[in-house]
Amino acid sequence: MELANKINLLKNEIGKFVIGKDLEIELMAISLLFNGHILLESVPGTGKTMLAKCFASAIGGAFSRIQFTPDVLPSDVTGIQFFNPKIQEFELRSGPIMANIVLADEINRATPRTQSSLLEAMEERQVTIDGQTVVLDEPFMVIATQNPVESQQGTFPLPIAQMDRFFIKIKIEYPSIEEERRIMKLYRGEIVTDESRHVFSNSEILQLKTAVKGITISEDLEKFILQIVRKTRNHPYIELGVSPRGTLALMRASQGKAFLNGRSFVTPSDVLWVAPYVLSHRIFLSTEGFLSNSQEMIMDEILKSIEVPVETGVNG
């Protein structure tokens, strides 16, 4: 578990530049273990872009940023084939999607056609440009940001098929008073930080991804996960419940949480800790449910309604 312990180094490294984001960094690390994509939601100015940049730097990955607006085209994301008159041949001009960490900033301001251009890359880890398939380098993660749809004009809500492709959704809250005071000191230069450095090499990331697959999960916990998922499909306020992709995401995220905690097996607390971040954005509420509840409230109710398996401290 030596590599897993380096997650603390990752938190410390990013924490030099981004204040008060330990929870978000841990969830991002879990997503990295499974090539998962992340949706960050908050009002402007809460450090989403800085967080993505620092995460990319800490894992030694190439970073790119796409600022989505209604006039951004799919080719602006993936790239184009253009004719080079000097050599009289077509050449590939890669788009910003060709990076390890891609920040899709304000994704809900892009048109549905442009949003869908991310689907192939997120699901297949490849893009097709004028008939030519280009495989994306590993690791590859899309970190998308959006402002709350209900309070913004000129936005295009992400369809449920697109939401389902995000491994985890994180709502970033305003910092505490103490955290915001530290942010002020950091930008005044009163908090001195070292130069950014890489915490993981590519080979170490591959080792982490291999190791986390060995985290065991008992039959009782498999049944517990399936109970949670089934409840979302039969809830009176939920029109569309969690998909099988979401079931697998919950299992994997639970393995990731156990791995970061230095254990070789999943416990019920692991499942309960990751479930709100993995499942809430995957349920589609009915009109009645939407008027009186939020996705997070419904998920909290579901998790509290199911009997939790006894946590024995050993696998099985």
ChimeraX attribute file (.defattr): number of C-alpha atoms within 10 A of each C-alpha:
attribute: neighborCount
match mode: 1-to-1
recipient: residues
	/A:1	14
	/A:2	8
	/A:3	16
	/A:4	18
	/A:5	13
	/A:6	14
	/A:7	19
	/A:8	15
	/A:9	15
	/A:10	22
	/A:11	22
	/A:12	15
	/A:13	22
	/A:14	26
	/A:15	17
	/A:16	16
	/A:17	20
	/A:18	24
	/A:19	18
	/A:20	19
	/A:21	18
	/A:22	16
	/A:23	12
	/A:24	17
	/A:25	22
	/A:26	18
	/A:27	21
	/A:28	22
	/A:29	22
	/A:30	27
	/A:31	21
	/A:32	21
	/A:33	23
	/A:34	21
	/A:35	19
	/A:36	24
	/A:37	22
	/A:38	25
	/A:39	22
	/A:40	21
	/A:41	20
	/A:42	17
	/A:43	17
	/A:44	13
	/A:45	9
	/A:46	15
	/A:47	16
	/A:48	22
	/A:49	19
	/A:50	14
	/A:51	20
	/A:52	26
	/A:53	19
	/A:54	22
	/A:55	24
	/A:56	22
	/A:57	20
	/A:58	20
	/A:59	22
	/A:60	17
	/A:61	22
	/A:62	16
	/A:63	20
	/A:64	19
	/A:65	20
	/A:66	18
	/A:67	14
	/A:68	22
	/A:69	17
	/A:70	15
	/A:71	11
	/A:72	17
	/A:73	17
	/A:74	20
	/A:75	17
	/A:76	17
	/A:77	23
	/A:78	22
	/A:79	20
	/A:80	18
	/A:81	16
	/A:82	11
	/A:83	12
	/A:84	11
	/A:85	8
	/A:86	6
	/A:87	8
	/A:88	8
	/A:89	10
	/A:90	12
	/A:91	12
	/A:92	15
	/A:93	13
	/A:94	17
	/A:95	17
	/A:96	19
	/A:97	27
	/A:98	22
	/A:99	22
	/A:100	20
	/A:101	27
	/A:102	24
	/A:103	27
	/A:104	26
	/A:105	21
	/A:106	20
	/A:107	26
	/A:108	24
	/A:109	25
	/A:110	25
	/A:111	21
	/A:112	17
	/A:113	11
	/A:114	22
	/A:115	23
	/A:116	17
	/A:117	18
	/A:118	20
	/A:119	16
	/A:120	12
	/A:121	21
	/A:122	22
	/A:123	15
	/A:124	10
	/A:125	18
	/A:126	20
	/A:127	24
	/A:128	15
	/A:129	18
	/A:130	11
	/A:131	8
	/A:132	10
	/A:133	10
	/A:134	16
	/A:135	13
	/A:136	17
	/A:137	13
	/A:138	15
	/A:139	20
	/A:140	23
	/A:141	26
	/A:142	24
	/A:143	25
	/A:144	24
	/A:145	27
	/A:146	23
	/A:147	19
	/A:148	16
	/A:149	15
	/A:150	8
	/A:151	8
	/A:152	12
	/A:153	8
	/A:154	12
	/A:155	20
	/A:156	16
	/A:157	19
	/A:158	19
	/A:159	12
	/A:160	13
	/A:161	12
	/A:162	17
	/A:163	17
	/A:164	20
	/A:165	19
	/A:166	25
	/A:167	29
	/A:168	30
	/A:169	25
	/A:170	20
	/A:171	16
	/A:172	16
	/A:173	11
	/A:174	14
	/A:175	15
	/A:176	10
	/A:177	9
	/A:178	11
	/A:179	15
	/A:180	14
	/A:181	12
	/A:182	17
	/A:183	19
	/A:184	13
	/A:185	13
	/A:186	17
	/A:187	11
	/A:188	10
	/A:189	10
	/A:190	11
	/A:191	13
	/A:192	12
	/A:193	12
	/A:194	8
	/A:195	8
	/A:196	13
	/A:197	14
	/A:198	16
	/A:199	21
	/A:200	20
	/A:201	13
	/A:202	13
	/A:203	9
	/A:204	13
	/A:205	18
	/A:206	14
	/A:207	13
	/A:208	21
	/A:209	17
	/A:210	13
	/A:211	17
	/A:212	24
	/A:213	15
	/A:214	12
	/A:215	19
	/A:216	16
	/A:217	20
	/A:218	14
	/A:219	11
	/A:220	15
	/A:221	21
	/A:222	12
	/A:223	12
	/A:224	18
	/A:225	20
	/A:226	16
	/A:227	15
	/A:228	23
	/A:229	22
	/A:230	15
	/A:231	18
	/A:232	25
	/A:233	16
	/A:234	12
	/A:235	16
	/A:236	12
	/A:237	22
	/A:238	21
	/A:239	16
	/A:240	16
	/A:241	21
	/A:242	22
	/A:243	18
	/A:244	11
	/A:245	12
	/A:246	23
	/A:247	18
	/A:248	14
	/A:249	24
	/A:250	27
	/A:251	21
	/A:252	26
	/A:253	28
	/A:254	28
	/A:255	29
	/A:256	32
	/A:257	25
	/A:258	23
	/A:259	26
	/A:260	21
	/A:261	16
	/A:262	14
	/A:263	19
	/A:264	20
	/A:265	23
	/A:266	28
	/A:267	26
	/A:268	18
	/A:269	15
	/A:270	20
	/A:271	25
	/A:272	18
	/A:273	13
	/A:274	22
	/A:275	24
	/A:276	21
	/A:277	22
	/A:278	27
	/A:279	27
	/A:280	22
	/A:281	22
	/A:282	26
	/A:283	24
	/A:284	19
	/A:285	21
	/A:286	14
	/A:287	11
	/A:288	12
	/A:289	17
	/A:290	13
	/A:291	10
	/A:292	9
	/A:293	12
	/A:294	13
	/A:295	20
	/A:296	15
	/A:297	12
	/A:298	20
	/A:299	21
	/A:300	15
	/A:301	11
	/A:302	16
	/A:303	18
	/A:304	12
	/A:305	11
	/A:306	12
	/A:307	9
	/A:308	15
	/A:309	13
	/A:310	10
	/A:311	13
	/A:312	9
	/A:313	10
	/A:314	11
	/A:315	16
	/A:316	14
